[in-house]
Each structure stands twice: as structure tokens, then as C-alpha cells.
Amino acid sequence: MGWNPARAWTSQHPVGGYRHFQLVLQGGRGDQRWVELAAVLAPGFRERVLWSDLEDPHRWVSGWQSIPESHADPAAE
């Protein structure tokens, strides 16, 4: 069976100012598996993330999740 990570991800905390990402690349083996994600609003912004980090629900959630306004941008408060 192949490794097939989700294509859409939501970061629990802004990464480069963005929260919604889509899968661009994937690679690695074992505990060094990684995915490269591109920000939905700025596809040129990419972030390589270890699979182990994506499995942490305090960091990432599979799919594009709604972000409550109170959590949208702490710098705007």
C-alpha cells in the first residue's frame, strides 16, 4: 500500500502569515518522510514539513478548516 497524505492542510498557527496549504511534493522514508506545502493565498510560499509534525493535531489539521476570527491574526488585535 502506498503512502498517500491529504492534499489540503490547515495550520493551527500561522506559518509565514498563512494558515491554509495544499500539498505540492512529498518524499523521504520512515521517520524522515516529509511533504512540501504551498500556501493557498500565495502559492510561491512553500514550507517543507516532516510527516511527524503533520500528525500533531496541535500543529496541523487535515483539510481546510474554518478559522474562528478570534484566532485569525493575533497581530491585528
C-alpha positions in Angstrom: 0.0 0.0 0.0 1.4 3.4 -0.9 1.7 6.5 1.2 -1.0 9.0 0.3 -1.1 12.1 2.5 -4.1 14.5 2.3 -3.9 17.2 -0.3 -5.2 20.1 1.9 -4.0 21.2 5.3 -4.7 23.9 7.9 -2.0 25.1 10.2 -3.2 25.7 13.8 -0.8 28.7 13.9 0.2 31.0 11.1 3.2 29.8 9.0 4.7 32.7 7.2 1.4 34.5 7.8 -0.7 31.8 6.2 -2.9 29.0 7.6 -4.3 27.1 4.6 -1.9 25.0 2.4 -2.1 22.4 -0.3 0.3 19.5 -1.0 2.9 20.1 -3.7 5.5 17.4 -3.2 6.2 14.5 -0.9 9.2 12.4 -0.2 11.5 10.8 2.3 11.3 7.4 4.1 10.4 6.2 7.5 10.7 8.9 10.2 12.2 11.3 7.6 9.0 11.4 5.5 8.1 15.0 4.5 5.6 17.0 2.5 6.1 20.3 0.8 3.1 22.6 1.2 2.2 25.7 -0.7 0.1 28.5 0.8 -3.3 28.7 -0.9 -3.2 32.5 -1.0 0.4 32.7 -2.1 1.4 29.5 -4.0 5.0 30.8 -4.2 5.3 30.5 -0.4 6.2 26.9 0.4 7.0 25.1 3.6 8.6 21.6 3.9 7.1 19.8 6.9 8.0 16.5 8.4 5.2 13.9 8.4 5.5 13.5 12.2 4.7 17.3 12.5 1.6 16.9 10.3 0.4 14.1 12.6 0.4 16.5 15.6 -3.2 17.9 15.8 -1.8 20.9 17.8 0.1 21.9 14.7 -1.8 20.7 11.6 -5.3 19.5 10.7 -6.1 17.6 7.5 -8.3 19.6 5.1 -9.1 23.3 5.0 -10.7 24.2 8.3 -12.6 27.4 9.2 -10.6 29.6 11.5 -12.5 31.5 14.2 -12.0 35.3 14.0 -10.5 35.3 17.5 -7.7 33.0 16.2 -7.3 34.6 12.7 -4.5 37.1 13.3 -3.3 37.9 16.8 -1.3 40.8 15.5 -4.5 42.5 14.3 -5.8 42.8 17.9 
